[in-house]
Amino acid sequence: MKGKVVELVGALIGLCVIGWGIVTMSTAGESCGSHSMSDGDRCTTITGNHSSSTRSQDEQASKDQRTGLFQIGIGVLITGACVWSLLPGKKSSSEPPTQAPYPPQQWPPANPPGY
């Protein structure tokens, strides 16, 4: 039961990531950080090693589209994996293994046929 709760929470997180990606794609190019962009604005992002990156509104929209697609892809993978493990017939790793339906055979047999 505990495994199913964890998988349901994982599926819910995956759905949230998908929603976040959709919002990112639908608002692409509208903002640079917390500032809204309009035609002619440039978005400057400070990167590591004291360098910066400057993008136009169209370039920012393209970057936001790629980021949104990546988020949707990750969300689909998370949700799919969690839902797949919830399908009937799938065993969780917390369940004890079942015993084989037949006894193990020893080799070589004690009395081979014909001897």
Number of C-alpha atoms within 10 A of each C-alpha: 7 7 15 14 11 12 19 16 14 19 23 17 16 24 19 16 22 24 16 16 23 18 13 21 21 14 13 22 22 19 16 19 10 7 9 11 17 12 9 8 13 17 18 14 13 10 9 7 6 6 8 10 10 12 16 18 21 16 15 21 21 16 16 22 20 16 17 24 17 15 22 23 16 17 24 17 15 21 23 16 15 21 16 13 16 18 9 7 7 9 13 12 8 9 8 8 8 6 7 7 6 6 7 7 7 7 6 7 8 7 7 7 6 4 4
